[in-house]
Amino acid sequence: MSAALVYALLGLGLAVLLSVARGSMRRLIYGGVFGIAIAFVAFPFVQSLGYLTRETVSPTLLGLLPRYPLLALVPVALVAAGALARRGGQMAALGGIVAGALTLFTGLFLIGQPAGLVRLIPLDGLMELLVALIPPLLLALLGRRRAKLRWPLIGAGVLLGGLVFFWLNSSGGGHLYLPKMAGYYRLLGGVEPGLERRIVEEYNAGLEERNAILREIGQPEEKPVQSLGDFKGRIPQETAAQGYRLLQPSQLQYGAFAVFILAGLMLGAGLVQLRRPQLQEPGDLRSGLILAALVGVLLPAFDATEFALQKLVKGWPFLVSFMDKAWPPNLTQINPSDPERSIFPLQSVLSEMALTIEIALVGTFLAAIFAVPTSFLAARNLTQGSPLMRGLFAFMRTFYNVDRGVDTLILALVFVAAVGLGPFAGVLAMAIHSIADLGKLYSEAIENVERGPIEALESTGTAGVNVLRWAILPQVLPLFVSYTLYRFEINFRVSVVLGLVGAGGIGYFIKGAMDGGNYDQMIIGVIAIVIVVNLIDFASSWLRSRLV
């Protein structure tokens, strides 16, 4: 509960801080309303445990509503706060205060409840319906400004959405390929009285039989339990298989962080606006929606990436030890008794660095060779004359999009498996991926050429290759060179990473030194990369400034 109060105070303090800068308080109230609404429906709030870790269910506040009907006060308060915010002034302030305080009260009430048994209630078809709504919504947005196509697009979207829904709900479709989607969203309901006591008694009744098995395999014996809390983080396997979970309201998830900090933000903004009702702006509704959208996107992303600064704090001793072992660099190590076993890391770094530059150079050159001719076929202004040219345009743009979608690292892994370890795999991967990047830049440069020189030549009867040679190339050639140099900068950095997967170069040297624990040799490679990257960036920037 202390963590929840800290979150709420953090939100309240943020509102006060923004008021010092005379920021709009109604914007924060709107953001809190929409943000808490998203968290109420979509963000996990607490944790419920099964027998195995994978059986853990983290319900949302909406999922907890059947178990705790008091939570229904939250959406009611949010709707009221949103309605009052439209009126502005002190009415908006009162709505923010009441909704923020009520959300804090219900949240604190929930996390103060003891652990208890709950029953899973899967909502079959809900996730399938939400996914199926995406096509009609996208096509409706596409046809919003196209009056003639609006209803055909909406009809096509509804038809496509219906097909998606039925496919996702079919045993040979979505249930086969996306098995976790079925019943993914679950509510948590109450259980019949006396069930928890019966589970404890059944567990204790079978204890002797289980302990006999544990003694045979040399494992510690289990002890009798008095309540579900004695199971230490899990419930009996039979109970979990029947669809029950042990709800632990004190185990907060990231949804609790969102709810408490936004509730504190609403409360603080309401208190400030009650005294200073002029702190509002015409675009507060849109700003609040943007704030809520950021919360809705960023918080799940932080949770999915397991972002936790305490891990960095725990790992700090390793970083200190690493720097102690890496410094000073070991430039050379002579073995007087056996000179053949002497090592020369600096010499190896210089050789591998030269190879890395050569990988980037060859990969960029090959990409430019293929990108120049294909870019003319991908330029819209040069390919609208006939159906054949329009088809070539569509083909080249599709090729560029597909090629750009496959990362260089993935291509390197494929080519390392195909042609073996070494720089050749890196060159192939880099060249293939860079064709699309350079081709797209080249084609956009061609599309932006001035029409004057082209029309002047065409007026004299000149056409075809001569127009290309004398009207288009002089305009785009400096840009082509500039884009190629910029791509070389990128490819050098990429080639360092490719070495880590066996494609040769300085990255391969660094990986070998790391694997062998030779941090004082690895640091030489890192220093060399920093120096060369800055030199290449400086030289490339200077050349591009002279060309464009």
C-alpha positions in Angstrom: 0.0 0.0 0.0 2.9 2.3 0.6 4.0 2.0 -3.0 0.5 3.0 -4.1 0.5 6.1 -1.9 4.0 7.1 -3.3 2.6 6.8 -6.9 -0.4 9.0 -5.9 1.8 11.6 -4.3 4.0 11.6 -7.4 1.1 12.3 -9.6 -0.2 15.0 -7.3 3.2 16.6 -7.1 3.5 16.5 -10.9 0.2 18.5 -11.2 1.5 21.1 -8.7 4.8 21.4 -10.6 3.0 21.9 -13.9 0.8 24.6 -12.3 3.9 26.6 -11.4 4.6 26.8 -15.2 0.9 27.8 -15.7 0.1 24.7 -17.6 -3.5 23.7 -18.3 -5.0 21.7 -15.4 -8.0 20.6 -17.4 -5.7 18.9 -19.8 -4.4 16.8 -17.0 -7.9 16.0 -15.9 -8.8 14.8 -19.4 -5.6 12.8 -19.6 -6.3 11.2 -16.2 -9.9 10.3 -17.3 -8.9 8.7 -20.6 -5.7 7.2 -19.1 -7.4 5.5 -16.2 -10.2 4.3 -18.6 -7.5 2.6 -20.7 -5.8 1.1 -17.6 -9.2 0.0 -16.2 -9.9 -2.1 -19.3 -6.5 -3.1 -20.6 -3.7 -2.9 -17.9 -3.0 -5.7 -15.4 -3.5 -4.4 -11.9 -2.7 -7.3 -9.5 -1.7 -10.9 -9.8 -3.4 -14.3 -9.3 -1.4 -17.5 -9.1 -2.0 -21.0 -10.3 0.0 -24.2 -9.9 2.7 -23.3 -12.4 4.2 -19.9 -13.3 2.7 -20.0 -16.8 -0.8 -20.3 -15.2 -0.4 -16.9 -13.5 -3.2 -14.5 -14.5 -2.8 -10.7 -14.1 -6.4 -9.3 -14.2 -7.4 -5.8 -15.1 -9.7 -3.7 -12.9 -12.5 -4.7 -15.3 -11.6 -8.3 -14.8 -11.8 -7.9 -11.0 -15.2 -6.3 -11.2 -17.3 -9.5 -10.6 -15.2 -10.2 -7.5 -15.2 -6.6 -6.2 -18.4 -4.7 -7.5 -17.2 -1.6 -5.7 -14.8 -1.0 -8.6 -17.8 0.0 -10.7 -17.5 3.4 -9.0 -14.4 4.1 -11.0 -15.9 4.2 -14.6 -18.9 6.1 -13.2 -16.7 8.7 -11.7 -14.6 8.9 -14.9 -17.7 9.6 -17.1 -18.9 12.3 -14.7 -15.4 13.9 -14.6 -15.2 13.9 -18.4 -18.6 15.5 -18.7 -17.8 18.2 -16.1 -14.5 18.8 -17.7 -16.3 20.0 -20.9 -17.9 22.8 -18.8 -14.5 23.9 -17.6 -13.6 26.1 -14.6 -14.5 25.0 -11.1 -16.9 22.3 -12.4 -14.0 20.6 -14.2 -12.0 21.0 -11.0 -14.7 19.3 -8.9 -15.0 16.5 -11.3 -11.2 15.9 -11.2 -11.1 16.0 -7.4 -14.0 13.6 -7.0 -12.9 11.1 -9.7 -9.3 11.2 -8.5 -10.2 10.7 -4.9 -12.7 8.0 -5.6 -10.2 6.1 -7.8 -7.6 6.3 -5.1 -10.1 5.1 -2.5 -11.2 2.1 -4.5 -7.7 1.2 -5.5 -6.4 1.3 -1.9 -9.5 -0.7 -0.8 -8.6 -3.4 -3.4 -5.0 -3.8 -2.6 -5.8 -3.9 1.1 -7.9 -7.1 0.7 -6.5 -10.4 1.9 -5.4 -13.1 -0.6 -8.3 -15.4 -1.6 -9.5 -17.9 -4.1 -11.2 -16.7 -7.3 -12.7 -18.4 -10.3 -11.6 -17.7 -13.9 -14.4 -16.6 -16.3 -13.0 -16.5 -19.9 -14.7 -14.1 -22.3 -14.6 -16.2 -25.5 -14.7 -14.2 -28.7 -13.8 -10.8 -27.2 -10.2 -10.6 -28.5 -11.3 -12.0 -31.8 -14.0 -9.3 -32.1 -11.5 -6.5 -31.2 -9.0 -7.8 -33.9 -11.9 -8.1 -36.4 -12.9 -4.4 -35.8 -9.5 -3.2 -37.1 -10.1 -3.6 -40.9 -13.5 -1.8 -40.9 -12.1 1.0 -38.8 -9.0 1.5 -41.0 -11.1 1.5 -44.2 -13.6 3.8 -42.6 -10.8 6.3 -41.8 -9.5 5.8 -45.4 -12.8 6.7 -46.9 -13.6 9.6 -44.5 -12.5 12.2 -47.0 -13.5 10.3 -50.2 -17.2 10.8 -50.5 -17.5 8.5 -53.6 -15.6 5.6 -52.0 -16.8 6.0 -48.4 -19.6 3.5 -48.4 -17.9 0.9 -50.6 -14.9 1.1 -48.3 -17.0 0.7 -45.2 -18.9 -2.2 -46.8 -15.6 -3.9 -47.7 -14.3 -3.3 -44.2 -17.3 -4.9 -42.6 -17.1 -7.9 -44.9 -13.4 -8.2 -44.3 -13.9 -7.8 -40.5 -16.6 -10.5 -40.6 -14.3 -12.9 -42.4 -11.5 -12.2 -39.9 -13.8 -12.8 -37.0 -15.1 -16.1 -38.3 -11.6 -17.3 -39.2 -10.2 -16.4 -35.7 -13.1 -18.3 -34.1 -12.7 -21.4 -36.3 -11.0 -24.6 -35.1 -9.0 -24.8 -38.3 -8.1 -21.1 -38.3 -7.4 -18.9 -35.4 -7.8 -21.6 -32.7 -5.2 -23.6 -34.5 -2.6 -20.9 -35.3 -3.3 -18.5 -32.4 -4.4 -20.8 -29.5 -3.7 -18.2 -26.8 -6.3 -15.8 -28.3 -9.2 -17.9 -27.4 -10.4 -16.8 -23.9 -7.4 -14.5 -23.5 -9.4 -11.9 -21.6 -10.7 -13.3 -18.3 -12.8 -12.0 -15.5 -12.3 -13.2 -11.9 -15.4 -14.1 -10.0 -16.1 -15.2 -6.5 -16.2 -18.9 -5.3 -18.8 -20.7 -3.2 -18.5 -20.5 0.6 -16.3 -23.1 2.2 -14.3 -24.0 -1.0 -11.0 -22.7 0.4 -11.4 -24.8 3.6 -12.3 -27.8 1.5 -9.2 -27.4 -0.7 -7.0 -27.2 2.4 -8.5 -30.3 3.9 -8.2 -32.3 0.6 -4.6 -31.2 0.3 -3.8 -32.3 3.9 -5.7 -35.6 3.3 -3.4 -36.6 0.4 -0.2 -35.3 2.1 1.0 -38.7 3.3 0.8 -40.3 -0.1 2.7 -37.4 -1.7 5.4 -37.4 1.0 5.9 -41.2 0.4 6.7 -40.4 -3.2 9.0 -37.5 -2.2 10.9 -39.8 0.2 11.5 -42.3 -2.5 13.1 -39.7 -4.8 15.1 -38.0 -2.1 13.1 -34.7 -2.0 12.1 -32.8 1.1 8.7 -33.6 2.5 5.7 -31.2 2.4 4.1 -29.9 5.6 0.4 -29.5 6.4 -1.2 -26.2 5.6 -3.7 -24.2 7.5 -4.8 -21.8 4.8 -4.3 -21.0 1.1 -1.6 -18.5 2.1 0.6 -21.4 3.3 1.0 -22.7 -0.2 3.7 -20.1 -0.8 2.9 -18.7 -4.1 0.9 -21.5 -5.8 -2.2 -23.6 -5.3 -2.7 -27.3 -5.7 -2.5 -28.6 -9.3 -6.0 -30.0 -9.2 -7.5 -26.7 -8.0 -5.7 -24.8 -10.8 -6.9 -27.3 -13.4 -10.5 -26.6 -12.4 -10.1 -22.9 -13.3 -9.3 -21.4 -9.9 -6.5 -19.0 -9.0 -5.1 -17.5 -5.8 -5.7 -13.7 -6.0 -3.0 -11.6 -4.3 -4.2 -8.0 -4.2 -1.0 -6.8 -2.7 1.1 -7.9 -5.7 0.8 -4.8 -7.9 1.4 -4.8 -11.6 2.1 -1.8 -13.9 -1.6 -1.1 -14.3 -1.6 -0.1 -10.6 1.2 2.4 -11.2 -0.8 3.9 -14.0 -4.1 4.1 -12.0 -2.6 5.6 -8.9 -0.3 8.1 -10.5 -3.1 9.3 -12.9 -5.6 9.5 -10.0 -3.1 11.6 -8.1 -2.6 13.7 -11.2 -6.3 14.3 -11.5 -6.7 15.1 -7.8 -3.8 17.5 -7.9 -5.0 19.2 -11.1 -8.5 19.5 -9.7 -7.3 21.1 -6.5 -5.2 23.6 -8.4 -7.9 24.5 -10.8 -10.4 24.9 -8.0 -8.3 27.9 -6.9 -7.2 29.0 -10.4 -10.0 28.1 -12.8 -8.4 30.0 -15.6 -5.8 27.3 -16.1 -7.4 25.7 -19.1 -7.0 26.0 -22.9 -9.3 25.3 -25.9 -7.3 22.2 -27.1 -7.4 20.4 -23.7 -9.5 17.5 -24.9 -7.1 16.6 -27.7 -4.1 17.1 -25.5 -5.7 14.8 -22.9 -6.3 12.1 -25.5 -2.6 12.4 -26.6 -1.4 12.1 -23.0 -3.6 9.0 -22.5 -2.4 7.5 -25.7 1.2 7.9 -24.6 0.4 6.2 -21.3 -1.4 3.4 -23.2 1.6 2.7 -25.4 4.6 3.4 -23.2 3.7 1.6 -20.0 3.1 -1.8 -21.7 6.3 -1.3 -23.6 8.3 -0.6 -20.4 6.8 -3.7 -18.8 7.4 -5.9 -21.9 11.1 -4.9 -21.9 11.4 -5.7 -18.2 12.8 -2.2 -17.6 14.0 -2.1 -14.0 16.7 0.2 -12.7 17.2 -2.1 -9.7 18.8 -4.6 -12.0 21.3 -2.1 -13.1 22.1 -1.3 -9.4 22.6 -5.0 -8.7 24.8 -5.3 -11.8 26.9 -2.3 -10.9 29.7 -4.3 -9.2 30.2 -6.3 -12.4 30.6 -3.1 -14.4 33.2 -1.9 -11.9 35.0 -5.2 -12.1 34.8 -5.1 -15.9 36.5 -1.7 -16.1 39.2 -2.8 -13.7 40.0 -5.7 -16.0 39.7 -3.7 -19.2 42.0 -0.9 -18.2 44.8 -0.3 -19.1 44.6 -1.8 -22.6 46.9 -4.7 -23.4 48.5 -3.5 -26.6 51.1 -6.3 -26.7 52.1 -9.2 -24.7 55.6 -10.7 -25.3 56.4 -14.3 -24.1 60.2 -14.3 -23.7 60.4 -18.1 -23.2 58.3 -18.8 -26.3 58.1 -15.8 -28.7 55.7 -17.7 -31.0 53.1 -17.5 -28.2 53.3 -13.7 -28.0 50.2 -11.8 -28.8 49.8 -8.4 -30.5 46.2 -7.1 -29.9 46.8 -3.7 -31.4 48.0 -5.3 -34.6 44.9 -7.5 -34.7 42.6 -4.5 -34.1 44.2 -2.5 -36.9 43.8 -5.5 -39.3 40.2 -6.2 -38.3 39.3 -2.5 -38.5 40.7 -2.3 -42.0 38.6 -5.4 -42.9 35.5 -3.8 -41.3 35.9 -0.7 -43.5 36.4 -2.8 -46.5 33.2 -4.8 -45.8 31.3 -1.5 -45.6 32.9 -0.2 -48.7 32.3 -3.2 -50.9 28.7 -3.7 -49.5 27.9 0.0 -50.2 29.4 -0.1 -53.7 27.5 -3.2 -54.7 24.3 -1.7 -53.4 24.8 1.5 -55.3 25.5 -0.4 -58.5 22.1 -2.1 -58.3 20.2 0.8 -56.7 21.0 3.4 -59.4 19.2 1.7 -62.4 16.4 0.2 -60.3 15.7 3.7 -58.7 14.7 5.1 -62.1 12.1 2.3 -62.4 10.8 3.2 -58.8 10.4 6.9 -59.6 6.8 7.8 -60.0 7.4 10.7 -62.5 9.2 8.4 -64.9 7.0 5.4 -64.9 3.4 6.6 -65.6 3.6 6.4 -69.4 2.3 2.9 -70.0 0.8 -0.1 -68.0 4.1 -1.9 -68.3 6.0 1.0 -66.7 3.4 1.3 -64.0 3.7 -2.4 -63.3 7.5 -2.1 -63.0 7.1 0.8 -60.6 4.8 -1.2 -58.4 7.2 -4.2 -58.5 10.2 -2.1 -57.6 8.5 -0.3 -54.7 7.2 -3.7 -53.4 10.7 -5.1 -53.6 12.2 -2.1 -51.8 9.6 -2.4 -49.0 10.2 -6.2 -48.6 13.9 -5.8 -48.7 13.9 -3.0 -46.1 11.8 -5.1 -43.8 14.5 -7.8 -43.5 17.2 -6.5 -41.2 20.9 -6.8 -42.2 21.6 -8.9 -39.1 19.0 -11.5 -40.2 20.4 -11.6 -43.7 23.9 -12.1 -42.2 22.8 -15.1 -40.1 21.3 -16.7 -43.2 24.4 -16.1 -45.3 26.8 -17.2 -42.5 24.9 -20.5 -42.6 25.0 -20.6 -46.4 28.6 -19.5 -47.2 30.3 -19.9 -43.8 31.9 -17.6 -41.4 33.8 -14.6 -42.8 33.5 -11.2 -44.4 31.8 -12.5 -47.6 28.6 -13.2 -45.7 28.7 -9.7 -44.2 29.2 -8.1 -47.6 26.2 -10.0 -49.1 23.9 -9.1 -46.3 24.9 -5.5 -46.3 24.6 -5.1 -50.1 21.2 -6.7 -50.3 19.7 -4.7 -47.5 21.3 -1.4 -48.7 19.9 -1.8 -52.2 16.5 -1.0 -50.9 17.5 1.9 -48.7 19.6 3.6 -51.4 17.0 2.8 -54.1 14.3 4.5 -52.1 16.4 7.6 -51.5 17.5 7.7 -55.1 14.0 7.4 -56.5 12.7 10.2 -54.2 15.5 12.4 -55.5 14.5 11.6 -59.1 10.8 12.4 -58.3 11.8 15.8 -56.9 13.8 17.0 -60.0 12.8 20.3 -61.6 10.6 19.9 -64.7 12.1 22.9 -66.5 15.2 21.2 -68.0 13.2 18.1 -69.0 10.5 20.2 -70.8 13.2 22.3 -72.5 14.8 19.2 -74.0 11.5 17.6 -74.9 10.4 20.8 -76.8 13.4 20.2 -79.1 12.4 16.7 -79.9 14.8 15.0 -77.5 13.5 12.0 -75.7 14.5 8.8 -73.8 18.1 8.4 -72.7 19.2 11.8 -73.8 16.6 13.5 -71.4 17.8 11.2 -68.7 21.5 12.0 -69.4 21.2 15.8 -69.8 18.2 16.8 -67.7 17.9 14.4 -64.8 21.3 13.1 -64.0 22.9 16.5 -63.5 20.3 17.3 -60.9 20.3 14.0 -59.0 24.0 13.0 -59.2 25.2 15.1 -56.3 22.3 13.8 -54.2 23.2 10.2 -55.2 26.8 10.7 -54.0 25.6 12.3 -50.8 23.2 9.5 -50.0 25.8 6.9 -50.8 28.3 8.5 -48.5 25.7 8.6 -45.7 24.8 4.9 -46.3 28.5 4.1 -46.0 28.6 5.7 -42.6 25.6 3.5 -41.6 27.1 0.4 -43.1 30.3 0.8 -41.2 28.4 0.8 -37.9 26.4 -2.1 -39.1 29.5 -4.1 -40.1 30.7 -3.8 -36.5 27.6 -5.6 -35.3 27.7 -8.2 -38.2 31.1 -9.3 -36.8 29.4 -10.4 -33.6 27.5 -13.1 -35.6 30.6 -14.4 -37.4 30.7 -12.1 -40.5 34.2 -10.9 -39.8 35.8 -7.6 -38.9 36.3 -5.8 -35.7 33.1 -7.1 -34.2 34.4 -10.7 -34.6 37.6 -9.7 -32.7 35.6 -8.1 -29.9 33.4 -11.1 -29.5 36.4 -13.4 -29.3 38.0 -11.2 -26.7 34.9 -11.1 -24.6 34.3 -14.8 -24.8 37.9 -15.4 -23.7 37.6 -12.9 -20.8 40.3 -10.7 -22.4 38.7 -7.4 -21.6 42.0 -5.5 -21.8 42.2 -6.6 -25.4 38.5 -6.0 -26.2 38.7 -2.3 -25.0 41.3 -1.7 -27.8 38.6 -2.6 -30.3 36.1 -0.4 -28.7 38.4 2.6 -28.6 39.3 2.0 -32.3 35.6 1.9 -33.2 35.0 5.3 -31.5 37.9 6.9 -33.3 37.1 5.5 -36.7 33.4 6.3 -36.5 34.1 9.9 -35.7 36.7 10.2 -38.5 34.3 8.7 -41.0 31.4 10.9 -39.8 33.6 14.0 -40.1 35.0 13.1 -43.6 31.5 12.1 -44.9 29.9 15.3 -43.6 32.6 17.5 -45.1 32.3 15.7 -48.5 28.4 15.9 -48.5 28.6 19.6 -47.6 30.8 20.2 -50.7 28.5 18.2 -53.0 25.0 19.4 -52.0 
